[in-house]
Amino acid sequence: MRVRPRTLVMIAALTGAFYVLLPQLANVGDSFQALRSATWGWLVLAVALSLLTYVASAVGLSGGVPEHLPFVPTVESQMASSFVNRVTPANVGGMALNVRFLQKAGVDPAEAVTGVGLNALAGGVVHAVLLVLFVAWAGQSGAGTFKIPSSSKVLAAVAIALALAGIVAATRKGRRLLRTHVWGFVTRSATSIAVLARSPLKLAALFGGSFGVTLFYIGALAAAVAAYDGGVSIAQVGAVYLGASVVAAAAPTPGGLGALEAALVAGFTGVGMSSGTAVAAVLSYRLATYWLPILPGWACFHLLERRGQI
């Protein structure tokens, strides 16, 4: 896979600018004080839960195709996909890598595309279901009124602006992609879908893997919040994460970079967490789930490439 230097420069510039801006909006002193008071055991747990998302993702991918997939290489492919997604927006690179991995594993090309599409669809359904459940749970827990402080309104505006930019940029390309590539594969893949529908184990893997990915990410965020004694419930953490992820998914940046951080901080301050603690927790969460997996993801990418599995 080729990555243009211009893309890397853009990502580096955006990352640097945003991570300088974020503590400024929250109050630099409060953020650094919170970082110094971290309970490291919770942060280690956040990293461990982040790693488990790749296991769950591998289970979900296996459930999307009729063929049996080797477990360890499938987990490696999910880590490699996460690495590719760091330099491509909207998970496009990761989805392409998954299709390539499935084809190399002996899956028919149409079934491979359908499997990746079904996995993405299952993830969307699971996300929507969990969003409703966590918002209802947070509401019943007596969380109080959601109100974004003035400093966090800037972050909310940043997140929404990035999401809108992503939607505008993707609309025309998305229609063209659907017309020229996806529809033809879908019409030739009815047999694959029918086989999966008759297999309870495959359906359980497909949806169970998606549930696992989302719940492990929520758990990692909850652990990062607990590391700084954030004072919010798991219901609130889940509701904030799921809502912020919807905004970040539309952003044109890799992995929702900038949009997710902004939306998470705005969400946490909206449920009563101090801005300094919110920034510290969100930065730690993103370190555990976005930045630390880059090196093992890169290693898995080259390992799969050398073995001829992608």
Backbone bond lengths (Angstrom), bond angles and torsions (degrees), N, CA, C in turn:
res aa  C-N    CA-C-N  psi(-1)  N-CA   C-N-CA  omega(-1)  CA-C   N-CA-C  phi
1 M - - - 1.451 - - 1.519 109.88 -
2 R 1.340 116.74 134.32 1.457 121.07 -178.25 1.520 109.76 -101.65
3 V 1.321 114.38 137.38 1.464 120.46 176.73 1.511 107.99 -122.77
4 R 1.315 116.88 124.28 1.455 120.44 -178.75 1.520 110.77 -72.55
5 P 1.353 118.00 140.58 1.468 120.22 177.82 1.519 112.54 -55.68
6 R 1.327 116.67 -33.38 1.462 120.11 179.28 1.528 111.34 -60.67
7 T 1.342 116.11 -37.19 1.465 119.95 178.69 1.519 110.93 -65.16
8 L 1.336 116.44 -44.67 1.461 120.22 179.72 1.517 111.47 -64.25
9 V 1.330 117.41 -40.34 1.464 120.89 178.18 1.526 110.57 -62.68
10 M 1.353 116.48 -42.07 1.459 120.78 179.40 1.519 111.25 -62.20
11 I 1.345 116.37 -44.96 1.461 120.47 -179.48 1.528 110.59 -64.42
12 A 1.346 116.57 -44.11 1.461 120.52 -179.86 1.522 111.42 -62.77
13 A 1.346 116.78 -43.04 1.465 120.57 -179.63 1.522 111.02 -65.37
14 L 1.345 116.49 -44.11 1.460 119.99 179.40 1.516 111.25 -63.34
15 T 1.331 115.47 -43.56 1.462 119.74 -179.91 1.517 111.26 -61.76
16 G 1.333 116.24 -48.90 1.463 119.71 -179.73 1.509 112.59 -60.59
17 A 1.333 116.13 -44.70 1.467 119.65 -178.59 1.513 111.38 -64.69
18 F 1.329 116.30 -43.66 1.460 118.22 -175.84 1.523 112.01 -70.94
19 Y 1.328 117.19 -40.49 1.455 118.71 -177.98 1.529 112.61 -73.51
20 V 1.320 116.97 -16.03 1.468 119.79 169.40 1.526 109.75 -80.94
21 L 1.341 116.55 -38.50 1.460 121.13 -178.17 1.523 112.22 -68.31
22 L 1.338 116.77 -39.42 1.453 120.84 -171.89 1.529 113.53 -57.76
23 P 1.337 119.98 -53.07 1.475 118.49 178.80 1.533 112.59 -64.50
24 Q 1.332 117.42 -30.31 1.460 119.99 179.76 1.525 110.86 -62.32
25 L 1.345 116.13 -42.11 1.454 119.58 179.97 1.515 112.05 -68.61
26 A 1.320 116.36 -29.71 1.459 119.22 -176.74 1.519 113.12 -88.73
27 N 1.307 117.86 -21.57 1.464 125.55 -172.69 1.525 108.13 104.70
28 V 1.313 115.18 105.77 1.466 121.55 -173.33 1.521 112.25 -56.75
29 G 1.314 117.26 -44.51 1.454 120.84 -177.06 1.510 112.02 -61.22
30 D 1.324 117.27 -44.20 1.461 120.89 179.67 1.521 111.33 -64.08
31 S 1.339 116.67 -38.83 1.466 120.26 -178.91 1.521 111.44 -65.57
32 F 1.338 117.30 -46.07 1.459 120.22 -178.96 1.529 111.55 -69.05
33 Q 1.317 116.83 -33.76 1.466 119.73 177.15 1.525 110.01 -65.15
34 A 1.340 116.43 -41.31 1.463 120.15 177.86 1.525 110.94 -64.34
35 L 1.335 117.38 -42.05 1.462 120.88 179.62 1.519 111.84 -60.43
36 R 1.332 116.67 -37.80 1.471 120.13 -179.83 1.521 112.38 -69.31
37 S 1.324 117.11 -23.60 1.465 120.20 -176.54 1.520 112.86 -95.56
38 A 1.329 118.34 13.59 1.465 121.64 -175.13 1.520 112.08 -63.59
39 T 1.322 116.21 143.28 1.462 122.64 171.47 1.521 107.01 -92.71
40 W 1.319 116.57 109.51 1.459 120.58 -167.84 1.522 113.55 -68.33
41 G 1.315 117.57 -25.98 1.460 119.90 178.10 1.516 112.36 -59.87
42 W 1.338 115.92 -40.13 1.467 120.27 178.00 1.530 110.82 -66.28
43 L 1.322 117.37 -36.30 1.464 120.38 179.89 1.535 111.17 -69.09
44 V 1.333 116.15 -36.47 1.472 119.79 174.94 1.532 109.67 -62.89
45 L 1.334 116.39 -41.03 1.457 120.01 177.38 1.529 110.90 -62.42
46 A 1.327 117.39 -39.02 1.463 121.13 178.03 1.526 110.82 -60.24
47 V 1.330 117.19 -41.78 1.469 121.12 178.18 1.530 110.53 -65.04
48 A 1.345 116.54 -43.11 1.468 120.48 179.79 1.526 111.30 -62.07
49 L 1.329 117.17 -43.35 1.461 120.85 178.89 1.525 111.24 -66.37
50 S 1.334 116.02 -34.15 1.462 120.02 175.60 1.525 110.65 -61.39
51 L 1.320 117.59 -41.79 1.464 120.93 179.21 1.530 111.37 -65.76
52 L 1.332 116.74 -33.99 1.461 119.73 179.94 1.524 112.44 -67.84
53 T 1.339 117.31 -20.86 1.469 118.78 177.52 1.527 110.81 -63.26
54 Y 1.324 117.39 -30.64 1.464 120.12 -179.39 1.526 111.23 -73.46
55 V 1.327 116.18 -33.33 1.464 120.40 175.13 1.531 109.39 -65.27
56 A 1.342 115.89 -47.40 1.464 119.92 179.27 1.522 111.22 -63.17
57 S 1.319 117.09 -38.04 1.457 121.16 178.62 1.522 110.99 -63.99
58 A 1.330 116.60 -38.04 1.467 120.54 177.80 1.527 110.55 -65.16
59 V 1.322 117.10 -39.89 1.466 121.14 177.37 1.525 109.91 -62.01
60 G 1.344 116.77 -44.08 1.453 120.57 179.55 1.519 112.37 -63.07
61 L 1.335 117.13 -42.48 1.466 120.21 179.14 1.525 110.68 -63.67
62 S 1.327 117.02 -40.55 1.465 120.78 178.52 1.527 111.35 -62.19
63 G 1.329 115.80 -33.35 1.456 119.14 -180.00 1.510 114.07 -74.25
64 G 1.316 117.21 -12.50 1.457 120.70 -177.15 1.514 115.03 -88.26
65 V 1.341 117.55 -6.09 1.470 120.76 -179.37 1.524 109.57 -131.27
66 P 1.338 117.63 148.79 1.471 119.46 -179.09 1.521 113.45 -67.36
67 E 1.337 117.96 -30.66 1.468 121.20 -176.21 1.529 111.78 -72.93
68 H 1.340 114.30 155.85 1.469 120.13 174.12 1.525 109.07 -80.57
69 L 1.328 116.34 134.90 1.462 121.38 178.25 1.523 109.87 -111.62
70 P 1.343 118.46 139.77 1.468 120.47 175.55 1.531 110.04 -64.14
71 F 1.326 116.63 130.95 1.463 120.47 -168.63 1.527 113.12 -66.48
72 V 1.336 117.33 -52.36 1.467 119.97 -174.85 1.529 111.64 -62.46
73 P 1.342 119.90 -49.45 1.466 118.44 176.41 1.532 113.08 -60.47
74 T 1.331 117.36 -30.77 1.470 119.21 178.14 1.524 110.81 -68.08
75 V 1.336 116.68 -39.33 1.473 119.77 175.04 1.525 109.57 -63.37
76 E 1.337 116.11 -42.84 1.467 119.88 178.09 1.526 111.21 -60.93
77 S 1.324 116.79 -37.45 1.461 119.50 179.86 1.521 110.96 -66.02
78 Q 1.322 117.57 -32.22 1.465 120.00 178.85 1.529 111.17 -71.74
79 M 1.322 116.25 -35.90 1.464 119.13 175.07 1.523 110.40 -68.63
80 A 1.333 116.67 -39.38 1.466 120.42 177.31 1.526 110.35 -64.64
81 S 1.324 116.96 -38.31 1.462 120.86 178.43 1.515 110.93 -63.00
82 S 1.328 116.42 -39.28 1.470 119.20 179.50 1.523 110.42 -64.52
83 F 1.333 116.65 -36.46 1.465 120.19 177.03 1.524 110.53 -64.38
84 V 1.331 116.94 -45.61 1.465 120.85 179.80 1.530 110.54 -62.96
85 N 1.326 116.07 -36.60 1.471 119.71 -179.79 1.526 113.06 -67.42
86 R 1.315 117.25 -15.13 1.473 119.15 177.76 1.525 112.15 -72.07
87 V 1.329 116.71 -18.33 1.462 119.89 -178.69 1.526 112.43 -120.66
88 T 1.340 116.50 10.94 1.466 120.45 175.49 1.518 108.75 -135.82
89 P 1.325 118.70 137.62 1.461 120.96 -179.33 1.521 112.12 -77.66
90 A 1.338 114.91 158.00 1.473 123.12 171.43 1.526 113.31 59.08
91 N 1.321 118.77 25.84 1.464 123.21 177.28 1.532 113.47 61.31
92 V 1.330 117.49 19.13 1.463 120.67 -177.56 1.524 110.81 -62.94
93 G 1.329 116.97 -46.65 1.459 120.48 -178.59 1.512 112.67 -62.62
94 G 1.326 116.55 -42.08 1.461 120.40 179.88 1.513 112.53 -64.64
95 M 1.328 116.47 -39.55 1.463 119.78 178.53 1.530 110.55 -65.90
96 A 1.332 117.06 -40.88 1.464 120.42 177.75 1.528 110.90 -63.12
97 L 1.331 116.74 -40.37 1.460 119.94 178.92 1.527 110.67 -65.04
98 N 1.344 117.09 -39.32 1.464 120.15 178.52 1.522 111.36 -63.70
99 V 1.322 116.82 -40.79 1.464 120.44 177.09 1.528 109.97 -61.31
100 R 1.318 116.10 -44.34 1.470 120.66 179.21 1.529 111.14 -62.86
101 F 1.336 117.06 -42.64 1.467 120.91 179.17 1.526 110.62 -62.12
102 L 1.322 117.55 -43.54 1.459 121.13 -179.93 1.524 110.77 -63.58
103 Q 1.323 117.12 -41.60 1.460 119.68 178.90 1.521 111.14 -63.17
104 K 1.324 116.86 -42.74 1.466 120.74 177.91 1.526 111.62 -65.50
105 A 1.350 117.16 -25.84 1.459 121.46 178.49 1.523 112.06 -82.83
106 G 1.335 117.34 2.59 1.451 121.04 176.16 1.510 115.39 98.71
107 V 1.331 117.72 9.56 1.460 121.31 179.11 1.525 108.77 -84.40
108 D 1.331 116.08 137.13 1.457 121.07 177.45 1.531 109.90 -57.12
109 P 1.362 118.63 141.09 1.466 120.35 -177.34 1.523 114.36 -52.94
110 A 1.346 117.10 -43.74 1.467 119.77 179.34 1.520 110.46 -64.96
111 E 1.340 116.57 -40.92 1.466 120.07 178.52 1.526 111.01 -66.57
112 A 1.331 116.43 -35.06 1.465 120.05 179.44 1.520 111.08 -63.52
113 V 1.340 116.06 -47.11 1.460 120.04 178.88 1.522 110.44 -63.33
114 T 1.342 116.03 -42.64 1.457 120.10 179.28 1.526 110.95 -63.34
115 G 1.338 116.17 -41.47 1.457 119.98 -179.69 1.512 112.48 -61.49
116 V 1.327 116.42 -44.12 1.465 120.04 178.37 1.526 109.86 -65.79
117 G 1.337 116.10 -39.45 1.462 119.52 178.15 1.516 112.19 -65.25
118 L 1.345 117.03 -42.31 1.461 120.47 177.56 1.525 111.39 -63.22
119 N 1.324 116.25 -38.10 1.462 120.25 178.51 1.528 110.65 -63.19
120 A 1.348 116.25 -42.38 1.459 120.31 177.60 1.526 111.00 -65.92
121 L 1.348 116.39 -39.86 1.467 120.30 178.81 1.524 110.95 -64.21
122 A 1.336 116.43 -44.11 1.461 120.26 178.22 1.527 110.84 -60.53
123 G 1.337 115.98 -39.74 1.460 119.41 177.51 1.512 111.97 -62.35
124 G 1.341 116.88 -40.15 1.455 120.15 178.15 1.516 112.75 -65.48
125 V 1.343 116.57 -42.10 1.467 120.63 178.59 1.522 110.53 -63.41
126 V 1.328 115.99 -46.61 1.468 120.59 179.65 1.522 110.60 -61.09
127 H 1.320 117.12 -42.64 1.465 120.81 -179.62 1.526 110.38 -60.88
128 A 1.334 116.40 -44.58 1.462 120.25 -179.45 1.527 111.55 -63.84
129 V 1.336 116.64 -42.80 1.467 120.83 -179.99 1.527 110.70 -63.83
130 L 1.331 116.46 -46.35 1.464 120.07 -179.16 1.527 111.72 -67.40
131 L 1.327 117.20 -33.93 1.465 119.94 177.43 1.521 110.75 -60.70
132 V 1.324 116.90 -46.30 1.468 120.93 178.52 1.525 110.24 -62.35
133 L 1.343 116.80 -45.39 1.465 120.69 -177.51 1.527 111.95 -64.61
134 F 1.330 117.45 -45.36 1.463 119.85 -177.37 1.526 111.80 -70.84
135 V 1.325 117.27 -37.19 1.468 118.99 177.44 1.523 110.31 -64.40
136 A 1.348 116.38 -42.36 1.466 119.95 177.54 1.524 110.72 -64.28
137 W 1.338 117.16 -42.21 1.461 121.79 179.01 1.526 110.74 -62.93
138 A 1.311 116.70 -44.73 1.464 120.27 179.28 1.527 110.75 -63.27
139 G 1.328 116.67 -36.82 1.453 119.65 179.08 1.508 112.84 -67.74
140 Q 1.341 117.17 -35.78 1.456 121.29 179.96 1.517 112.87 -77.58
141 S 1.342 116.47 -16.98 1.467 119.44 -176.90 1.514 112.86 -82.96
142 G 1.348 116.40 4.00 1.465 119.05 178.59 1.504 112.76 72.31
143 A 1.336 116.42 40.75 1.459 120.59 -176.69 1.516 112.77 -71.08
144 G 1.325 117.39 -22.62 1.458 119.18 -179.13 1.512 111.22 92.76
145 T 1.299 116.23 -174.43 1.456 122.10 -175.77 1.521 110.81 -77.09
146 F 1.322 114.72 137.84 1.462 120.45 176.54 1.529 108.07 -84.32
147 K 1.324 116.74 121.70 1.462 120.93 -179.15 1.519 109.28 -145.46
148 I 1.328 115.96 122.21 1.465 120.54 -178.17 1.520 109.71 -86.34
149 P 1.345 118.32 124.34 1.467 121.14 176.78 1.527 111.00 -63.57
150 S 1.325 116.52 161.55 1.468 121.42 -174.49 1.520 112.52 -58.69
151 S 1.329 118.71 -41.22 1.461 120.49 -178.83 1.525 111.97 -64.92
152 S 1.332 116.56 -32.92 1.462 119.99 -178.36 1.515 112.52 -81.56
153 K 1.317 118.03 -13.23 1.461 119.46 177.07 1.525 110.78 -64.24
154 V 1.330 116.55 -31.30 1.466 119.80 175.85 1.523 110.14 -63.73
155 L 1.337 116.91 -42.27 1.456 121.10 179.30 1.521 110.91 -66.09
156 A 1.320 117.15 -40.44 1.464 120.43 177.09 1.525 110.21 -61.72
157 A 1.324 116.64 -40.74 1.470 120.86 178.76 1.518 111.00 -65.09
158 V 1.347 117.37 -39.62 1.464 121.27 177.34 1.518 110.53 -60.82
159 A 1.344 116.18 -47.01 1.463 120.57 -178.80 1.519 111.42 -61.78
160 I 1.331 116.88 -45.17 1.461 120.56 -178.83 1.520 111.12 -67.08
161 A 1.333 117.61 -40.03 1.464 120.97 179.30 1.524 111.04 -62.67
162 L 1.328 117.42 -42.51 1.460 120.73 177.98 1.524 110.94 -64.55
163 A 1.331 116.71 -40.18 1.461 120.15 179.16 1.524 110.73 -63.34
164 L 1.328 116.98 -45.03 1.460 120.49 179.57 1.533 111.26 -63.35
165 A 1.331 116.35 -40.16 1.460 120.11 177.96 1.526 110.83 -61.65
166 G 1.325 116.19 -40.41 1.460 120.07 178.52 1.513 112.56 -65.23
167 I 1.338 116.98 -39.95 1.457 120.82 179.47 1.527 110.67 -64.64
168 V 1.324 116.33 -44.83 1.464 120.66 -179.78 1.524 110.82 -63.36
169 A 1.348 116.19 -42.50 1.467 120.04 -177.90 1.522 111.90 -68.56
170 A 1.327 116.31 -32.57 1.463 119.56 -173.16 1.519 113.77 -87.97
171 T 1.318 118.59 -19.40 1.461 120.43 -171.16 1.524 112.60 -58.34
172 R 1.338 117.51 -54.55 1.464 120.60 -177.06 1.525 111.21 -67.15
173 K 1.332 116.60 -44.40 1.463 119.97 179.25 1.519 110.64 -63.24
174 G 1.348 115.33 -39.92 1.457 119.34 -179.45 1.523 112.41 -62.52
175 R 1.325 116.96 -42.22 1.463 119.64 178.24 1.524 111.27 -63.32
176 R 1.335 116.55 -41.53 1.459 120.33 -179.58 1.531 111.24 -65.42
177 L 1.341 115.98 -42.92 1.462 120.55 178.76 1.528 110.46 -62.34
178 L 1.335 115.99 -44.14 1.463 120.04 179.67 1.523 111.26 -61.16
179 R 1.323 116.75 -41.61 1.447 122.09 -176.05 1.535 111.85 -70.33
180 T 1.334 116.49 -42.38 1.466 119.90 -170.66 1.517 114.60 -91.97
181 H 1.330 117.42 -25.77 1.468 119.13 -173.68 1.535 113.39 -121.30
182 V 1.304 116.53 -53.83 1.462 119.70 -167.67 1.521 112.10 -69.41
183 W 1.344 118.02 -46.47 1.453 119.89 -172.90 1.524 112.14 -61.74
184 G 1.326 116.68 -40.11 1.458 119.25 179.52 1.519 112.27 -62.17
185 F 1.337 116.41 -41.44 1.457 119.94 178.17 1.526 111.35 -66.19
186 V 1.338 116.98 -41.15 1.464 120.36 -177.82 1.519 110.73 -62.07
187 T 1.321 116.89 -42.26 1.463 119.91 -178.77 1.526 112.09 -66.69
188 R 1.329 117.58 -22.31 1.466 120.67 179.30 1.517 112.76 -96.97
189 S 1.331 117.44 5.13 1.464 120.13 -172.60 1.520 113.51 -117.56
190 A 1.337 117.67 18.31 1.465 120.56 -178.16 1.525 110.76 -62.10
191 T 1.338 116.93 -36.05 1.460 120.45 -179.49 1.521 111.39 -62.29
192 S 1.344 116.27 -43.86 1.464 120.79 179.10 1.518 111.15 -60.72
193 I 1.329 117.46 -44.22 1.461 121.18 -179.83 1.525 110.59 -63.94
194 A 1.342 116.33 -40.57 1.464 120.51 -179.60 1.524 111.09 -63.86
195 V 1.338 116.77 -39.62 1.469 120.45 178.98 1.528 110.73 -63.18
196 L 1.340 116.68 -44.50 1.460 120.35 179.52 1.527 111.31 -63.57
197 A 1.336 116.36 -37.98 1.464 120.53 -178.60 1.523 111.50 -64.37
198 R 1.328 117.58 -25.65 1.464 121.02 -179.92 1.529 112.47 -91.04
199 S 1.313 117.24 1.49 1.472 120.63 -177.09 1.529 110.70 -115.45
200 P 1.332 117.53 101.38 1.472 120.19 179.11 1.527 112.70 -58.51
201 L 1.334 116.76 -35.89 1.463 119.42 -178.98 1.528 111.32 -66.61
202 K 1.329 116.39 -41.19 1.461 119.78 178.74 1.529 111.05 -65.97
203 L 1.307 116.66 -42.02 1.469 120.13 178.34 1.525 110.90 -64.56
204 A 1.339 115.89 -39.56 1.470 119.92 178.41 1.518 110.26 -63.71
205 A 1.340 116.42 -40.76 1.465 120.09 178.40 1.523 110.88 -66.78
206 L 1.333 116.61 -42.41 1.461 121.21 -178.24 1.529 111.43 -60.46
207 F 1.330 116.13 -52.41 1.464 119.69 -177.39 1.531 111.85 -81.95
208 G 1.326 116.79 -33.80 1.460 119.18 177.51 1.511 112.57 -63.89
209 G 1.348 116.11 -39.29 1.459 119.57 176.63 1.512 111.85 -63.42
210 S 1.334 116.64 -40.65 1.469 120.13 178.75 1.528 111.37 -65.76
211 F 1.332 116.95 -42.11 1.460 119.88 175.71 1.522 110.34 -60.32
212 G 1.350 115.87 -42.67 1.458 119.76 -178.82 1.516 112.31 -62.16
213 V 1.333 117.46 -44.49 1.469 120.84 179.93 1.526 110.53 -57.79
214 T 1.326 116.46 -50.54 1.464 120.01 -176.73 1.517 111.83 -66.10
215 L 1.329 117.13 -43.84 1.465 120.14 -177.86 1.528 111.58 -68.29
216 F 1.317 117.94 -35.47 1.466 120.16 176.94 1.532 110.94 -67.31
217 Y 1.335 117.05 -37.58 1.464 118.97 175.97 1.523 111.01 -65.98
218 I 1.321 117.10 -40.96 1.465 119.72 176.25 1.529 109.90 -62.35
219 G 1.335 116.42 -42.02 1.460 120.10 178.37 1.520 112.17 -62.19
220 A 1.349 116.75 -40.29 1.468 120.28 178.42 1.525 110.70 -64.11
221 L 1.325 116.58 -40.92 1.466 119.76 178.02 1.524 110.99 -67.06
222 A 1.321 116.88 -40.45 1.466 120.32 177.66 1.528 111.07 -62.75
223 A 1.331 117.04 -37.91 1.464 120.56 177.72 1.526 110.63 -66.27
224 A 1.337 116.87 -40.37 1.466 120.07 177.92 1.520 110.87 -64.47
225 V 1.329 117.42 -38.28 1.466 121.22 177.14 1.527 110.21 -66.26
226 A 1.347 116.54 -42.87 1.462 120.75 179.59 1.529 111.67 -63.64
227 A 1.335 116.94 -29.64 1.467 120.50 179.54 1.524 111.61 -61.82
228 Y 1.328 117.25 -23.56 1.469 121.17 -179.17 1.521 111.61 -116.38
229 D 1.350 115.72 15.20 1.466 121.32 178.90 1.533 109.71 51.62
230 G 1.338 114.57 56.45 1.456 120.66 -174.17 1.507 115.19 -65.66
231 G 1.338 117.27 -21.94 1.453 119.81 175.67 1.518 115.13 74.54
232 V 1.349 118.37 23.25 1.463 120.47 175.20 1.525 108.55 -119.77
233 S 1.324 116.53 155.43 1.459 121.52 -176.48 1.522 111.14 -80.80
234 I 1.335 115.69 164.79 1.462 120.75 176.98 1.530 110.18 -63.53
235 A 1.335 116.74 -32.01 1.466 119.98 177.18 1.525 110.60 -63.57
236 Q 1.320 116.35 -42.49 1.465 120.30 178.57 1.523 111.20 -67.61
237 V 1.337 116.67 -40.49 1.470 120.10 178.17 1.530 110.01 -59.88
238 G 1.339 116.20 -46.18 1.453 119.97 -179.76 1.519 112.39 -63.18
239 A 1.334 116.81 -43.54 1.466 120.43 -179.61 1.525 110.89 -64.42
240 V 1.337 117.10 -42.17 1.465 120.38 179.61 1.526 110.37 -65.86
241 Y 1.325 117.18 -44.66 1.470 120.28 -179.27 1.526 111.42 -61.76
242 L 1.316 116.72 -48.21 1.462 120.38 -175.87 1.525 111.43 -66.58
243 G 1.331 116.54 -39.35 1.456 119.38 177.09 1.517 112.04 -67.42
244 A 1.333 116.90 -42.64 1.466 120.77 179.38 1.520 111.37 -65.54
245 S 1.324 117.01 -35.04 1.461 120.47 -178.98 1.522 111.86 -66.25
246 V 1.328 117.09 -33.15 1.459 120.35 177.73 1.531 109.87 -62.71
247 V 1.336 116.11 -43.30 1.466 120.65 178.40 1.524 110.49 -66.01
248 A 1.337 116.45 -46.32 1.458 120.82 -175.78 1.521 112.26 -66.94
249 A 1.342 117.55 -30.26 1.465 120.54 -178.30 1.518 112.22 -62.45
250 A 1.323 116.45 -27.08 1.464 119.96 -178.99 1.523 112.69 -86.82
251 A 1.334 117.89 -11.33 1.460 121.02 -176.80 1.528 110.58 -68.89
252 P 1.336 117.62 147.04 1.460 120.62 -178.67 1.528 113.75 -81.36
253 T 1.316 117.65 4.02 1.457 121.42 -177.08 1.525 110.63 -93.29
254 P 1.336 119.31 150.79 1.465 121.85 179.56 1.524 111.34 -60.12
255 G 1.328 116.28 128.15 1.449 120.75 177.95 1.515 113.64 63.68
256 G 1.341 117.21 21.48 1.460 120.10 -178.28 1.511 112.83 65.61
257 L 1.324 116.36 27.67 1.468 121.64 -175.79 1.532 110.41 -55.78
258 G 1.298 116.08 128.46 1.457 121.48 -178.51 1.508 111.98 90.09
259 A 1.335 116.71 -51.61 1.466 120.32 -178.69 1.518 111.41 -67.78
260 L 1.338 117.77 -43.25 1.459 119.75 -178.18 1.523 111.10 -67.87
261 E 1.330 116.81 -44.45 1.466 119.54 178.77 1.526 110.73 -59.02
262 A 1.333 116.07 -45.84 1.458 120.16 -178.74 1.523 111.05 -62.58
263 A 1.333 116.19 -45.34 1.460 120.23 -177.96 1.526 111.52 -67.20
264 L 1.323 117.56 -38.18 1.461 120.38 179.09 1.528 111.65 -65.80
265 V 1.330 116.21 -45.95 1.471 119.05 179.70 1.526 110.21 -63.54
266 A 1.325 116.63 -43.63 1.466 119.61 178.22 1.523 110.87 -61.53
267 G 1.332 116.61 -40.22 1.454 120.44 179.52 1.516 112.74 -66.01
268 F 1.322 116.71 -44.34 1.470 119.60 -178.64 1.525 112.11 -67.31
269 T 1.321 116.94 -41.39 1.461 118.24 177.36 1.526 110.03 -67.43
270 G 1.332 116.29 -27.28 1.458 119.86 178.05 1.517 113.58 -69.70
271 V 1.338 117.96 -23.49 1.465 120.48 177.74 1.525 111.49 -101.85
272 G 1.341 116.75 14.05 1.453 119.96 170.40 1.509 117.33 106.58
273 M 1.343 119.34 -0.15 1.461 120.44 178.88 1.522 109.28 -77.59
274 S 1.326 117.00 143.50 1.461 119.65 177.32 1.524 109.78 -65.63
275 S 1.335 116.58 149.00 1.459 120.20 -174.95 1.521 111.98 -63.47
276 G 1.326 117.92 -38.91 1.463 120.52 179.76 1.513 112.07 -63.15
277 T 1.339 116.61 -43.59 1.465 121.00 178.12 1.519 110.95 -66.58
278 A 1.335 116.59 -39.31 1.470 120.50 179.87 1.520 110.89 -61.84
279 V 1.324 116.58 -45.11 1.470 120.21 179.71 1.527 110.55 -63.31
280 A 1.327 117.18 -44.48 1.464 120.38 -179.54 1.521 111.17 -62.26
281 A 1.326 117.39 -43.23 1.464 120.96 -179.29 1.521 111.22 -66.37
282 V 1.326 116.66 -43.52 1.469 120.39 -178.10 1.529 110.89 -67.40
283 L 1.331 117.65 -42.40 1.467 119.85 178.48 1.529 110.81 -63.37
284 S 1.324 117.06 -39.29 1.464 120.39 178.57 1.526 110.88 -66.53
285 Y 1.322 115.79 -41.28 1.468 120.51 177.88 1.530 110.95 -61.42
286 R 1.315 116.67 -44.88 1.463 119.76 -179.53 1.528 111.50 -69.22
287 L 1.318 117.33 -31.67 1.460 120.20 174.52 1.526 109.75 -62.16
288 A 1.336 116.47 -44.49 1.459 121.40 -176.93 1.520 112.55 -71.08
289 T 1.327 117.76 -36.52 1.465 120.53 -171.00 1.526 114.35 -105.03
290 Y 1.331 117.39 -19.77 1.470 119.83 -176.46 1.525 112.29 -113.22
291 W 1.327 117.57 -48.42 1.463 120.23 -171.98 1.529 113.27 -87.70
292 L 1.328 118.48 -45.75 1.471 119.66 -177.70 1.534 113.03 -62.73
293 P 1.357 120.31 -35.83 1.470 118.69 -179.92 1.529 114.99 -72.06
294 I 1.327 118.42 -4.73 1.466 119.48 -177.14 1.531 111.40 -61.89
295 L 1.328 118.03 -48.19 1.467 120.55 -177.29 1.526 112.35 -64.11
296 P 1.350 119.84 -51.00 1.475 117.46 176.54 1.521 112.57 -63.38
297 G 1.335 117.75 -30.93 1.460 120.20 176.43 1.515 111.80 -65.12
298 W 1.328 115.65 -41.93 1.470 120.76 176.64 1.531 110.45 -62.76
299 A 1.332 116.27 -41.89 1.468 120.28 179.74 1.529 110.69 -64.19
300 C 1.334 117.17 -42.22 1.465 120.61 178.73 1.524 110.99 -65.03
301 F 1.333 116.79 -38.81 1.470 120.89 178.90 1.527 110.51 -58.25
302 H 1.320 117.05 -48.75 1.466 120.39 -177.73 1.527 111.34 -72.44
303 L 1.335 117.66 -31.59 1.461 120.60 177.10 1.532 110.39 -65.45
304 L 1.324 116.87 -46.25 1.465 120.85 178.13 1.530 110.74 -64.17
305 E 1.322 116.10 -36.94 1.461 120.65 179.16 1.525 110.84 -64.75
306 R 1.323 116.43 -44.20 1.477 119.95 179.97 1.537 111.38 -65.24
307 R 1.323 116.81 -33.54 1.469 120.45 -179.67 1.520 112.02 -83.26
308 G 1.328 117.46 -1.53 1.454 121.17 -179.92 1.518 114.01 71.43
309 Q 1.346 116.63 28.12 1.467 120.39 -178.11 1.534 112.98 -98.63
310 I 1.316 116.74 -2.82 1.471 120.63 172.70 1.536 108.65 -138.93
